[in-house]
């Protein structure tokens, strides 16, 4: 049984829509969900059914379709930040708050790739053309899962799914969303370096921030800390 900070987790809050990073399965949020406490309503965004043909809008619409009824808070991780940004632009009246967790945030009318610094964006483009969007198991272990135990890392590799190139290449909408926003930095991240995280946080225009001493997957490495960050973010909303 995971320990809880009852004072931080018990107050009623908006339902949450978790948006996972590229290729990552829904179960990565299980421990954080448990720590958020019952009856807190939590959903994990579905992926589109079009597979390799999916566009960014398909990802956003699939997320909206799997969201809680009415208003909800987005907690977006990694490439899920691009999807979350598009959800907030497509359905601004339903999004009550947006928390980015070591997430990629492009400028309005930008893409995941355009949010990367040079030469990373060029290398990523070439790599997707040559090898697709599923990195080798060794890369997942070295970059994503380097701070996880072997069992969790092996499960992550087994359940990692390739995404459509459209998730990375499609541009977001021109208009922006101006609701309550926050960003969680992860200090030991090999996938999204801290300097890039800070640039993404600036693009988000966040009013709230937190720092976790984890790698790229805080929901698996330290779910208690991430659940606490989410609770504090939701409780701090004006």
CORNORZI-V105746 format. One record per residue. N is the residue number from 0. SS is DSSP state (H for helix, E for strand, C for the rest). NEAR is the number of other C-alpha atoms within 10 Angstrom. Layout:
<<N/SS/NEAR> <N/SS/NEAR>>
This chain:
<<0/C/6> <1/C/9> <2/C/8> <3/C/16> <4/C/13> <5/H/11> <6/H/7> <7/H/16> <8/H/20> <9/C/16> <10/C/12> <11/C/13> <12/C/16> <13/C/19> <14/C/20> <15/E/27> <16/E/24> <17/E/24> <18/E/30> <19/C/27> <20/C/22> <21/C/21> <22/C/20> <23/C/20> <24/C/18> <25/H/17> <26/H/15> <27/H/18> <28/H/21> <29/H/14> <30/H/18> <31/H/23> <32/H/21> <33/H/19> <34/H/24> <35/H/27> <36/C/19> <37/C/12> <38/C/11> <39/C/17> <40/C/16> <41/E/23> <42/E/19> <43/E/24> <44/C/27> <45/C/20> <46/C/22> <47/C/21> <48/C/11> <49/C/11> <50/H/13> <51/H/15> <52/H/13> <53/C/17> <54/C/19> <55/H/22> <56/H/20> <57/H/19> <58/H/26> <59/H/27> <60/H/20> <61/H/18> <62/H/24> <63/H/21> <64/H/13> <65/C/14> <66/C/24> <67/C/20> <68/C/10> <69/C/11> <70/C/17> <71/E/22> <72/E/24> <73/E/29> <74/E/23> <75/E/28> <76/E/27> <77/C/24> <78/C/23> <79/H/30> <80/H/29> <81/H/31> <82/H/30> <83/H/31> <84/H/26> <85/H/27> <86/H/24> <87/H/24> <88/H/20> <89/H/19> <90/C/14> <91/C/17> <92/C/13> <93/C/17> <94/E/24> <95/E/20> <96/E/22> <97/E/28> <98/E/27> <99/E/31> <100/E/34> <101/C/34> <102/C/30> <103/C/31> <104/C/30> <105/C/23> <106/C/22> <107/C/18> <108/C/14> <109/C/17> <110/C/22> <111/H/24> <112/H/21> <113/H/19> <114/H/20> <115/C/19> <116/C/10> <117/C/10> <118/C/8> <119/H/13> <120/H/15> <121/H/13> <122/H/11> <123/H/16> <124/H/16> <125/H/12> <126/H/13> <127/H/15> <128/H/10> <129/H/9> <130/H/10> <131/C/16> <132/C/20> <133/C/16> <134/C/16> <135/C/10> <136/H/14> <137/H/11> <138/H/14> <139/H/18> <140/H/17> <141/H/13> <142/H/15> <143/H/20> <144/C/25> <145/C/19> <146/C/20> <147/C/18> <148/C/11> <149/H/12> <150/H/8> <151/H/15> <152/H/19> <153/H/16> <154/H/11> <155/H/22> <156/H/21> <157/H/11> <158/H/13> <159/C/17> <160/C/15> <161/C/15> <162/C/20> <163/C/22> <164/H/19> <165/H/18> <166/H/26> <167/H/22> <168/H/16> <169/C/18> <170/C/22> <171/C/23> <172/C/17> <173/C/11> <174/C/13> <175/C/17> <176/C/20> <177/C/14> <178/C/17> <179/E/20> <180/E/23> <181/E/24> <182/E/29> <183/E/25> <184/E/27> <185/E/23> <186/C/18> <187/C/17> <188/C/23> <189/C/16> <190/C/17> <191/C/22> <192/C/16> <193/H/16> <194/H/11> <195/H/18> <196/H/24> <197/H/17> <198/H/16> <199/H/23> <200/H/26> <201/H/14> <202/H/15> <203/H/26> <204/C/16> <205/C/19> <206/C/15> <207/E/16> <208/E/17> <209/E/15> <210/E/15> <211/E/18> <212/C/14> <213/C/20> <214/C/26> <215/C/28> <216/C/26> <217/H/27> <218/H/22> <219/H/23> <220/H/19> <221/C/17> <222/H/22> <223/H/20> <224/H/18> <225/H/25> <226/H/25> <227/H/18> <228/H/22> <229/H/24> <230/H/18> <231/H/16> <232/H/22> <233/H/22> <234/H/15> <235/C/11> <236/C/14> <237/C/5>>
